[in-house]
Amino acid sequence: MIVVKVGGSAGIDYDAVCADIAARWKTGERLILVHGGSGETNRVAEALGHPPKFVTSPSGYTSRFTDRQTLEIFEMVYCGKMNKGIVERLQRLGVNAVGLSGLDGRILEGKHKDSVRAVENGKVKVLRGDHTGTVERVNTHLIDLLLAGGYLPVLTPPASSYDGVAINVDGDRAAAALAVALKADALLLLSNVPGLLRAYPDETSLIREIPAADVEHYLEFAQDRMKKKVLGAAEAVQGGVRRVIFGDARNGEPVSAALNGQGTVVS
Ligand code: ADP
C-alpha cells in the first residue's frame, strides 16, 4: 500500500500524477491519493471577496485562519473543484476512483481547535473562531471497504472533530496519519519543488537522503509550509512507515520517479 499526497501549489501537473497513478493501479498496485488545494482556494477566496488570512504561530508554523466562511470556501474548492477534477481525470483513465473528505464516514478525526495563537506585529495574539485541528484518529473501515471493492479512494481535508464539526487539517500530516493507520510501505509527499532543499529556492541544493531517526533535525532547512511536510514525514516514519519521499509533481511520472528514489528520501 502506498499513500500519495499531492499538494495544491502552482505548477503541479495533475494530469501527469493521475496518468502515473492509473498506470500503476492497473498493474494491481494498491494506493490511495490525498490532495491539497491551497493555491486554488486562495484564488477563489479572493474572487469571493473573503481573502485568505495566514497566521504564524509563536513556534514559526504558518497556517490558514479558518473562520466559518473560509471553511465553506475551503470545502467548495477542496471537496468540490479539486477532488472532482482528480476523480474525473482518473475515471477518464479507466480507474474507478471515489472522492471523499475526511468528514465522510469520519475517516479523519481530531480535536477542534477554536482559537489559535498568532504573532502579529511582533506580539502574540489569541484569535478565536478558528475551524482547525490535527488528525488524531484514522478510521480505516470505509477505506478498506472501497479498496476491497476495487475503488481508488481520493481523500481531502477537512476532517471531522469528535463532535462532528468540519475542521481544516494539514494535508501532509493527514496523509502521514493515513499512511501509519494503513501500514503503508511508502508515503509520497509530492509538491512543486524537487524535494527538501538545503538552500531554498536553489533547486540544485536538493537533500537526497535523510536518516529516519534524524528527520526532525532537517526542520531547520524548511521554511513556512514545507515545515509541515517534514513534520508529517517524522510522524510517518515514527509510526512505522518505512519510506517517506518528498517528490516533484511538476511533470514526468511523479509517483514512479519518487518511488525510484528521485527527490528527498527519508528512510
Ligand atoms: P503543497 O501545497 O504543494 O503541498 P506547500 O506549498 O504547502 O506545498 O509546500 C511546498 C512549498 O514549500 C514549496 O513550494 C516552497 O515554496 C516551500 N519551501 C520552503 N522551504 C523549502 C525547502 N527548504 N525546500 C523546498 N521547498 C521549500
Residues whose N, C-alpha, C, O or C-beta is under 5 A from the ligand:
A	BS01	ADP	G7 G8 S9 G36 S38 L190 S191 N192 V193 G195 L196 L197 Y200 F221 A222 Q223 D224 R225 M226
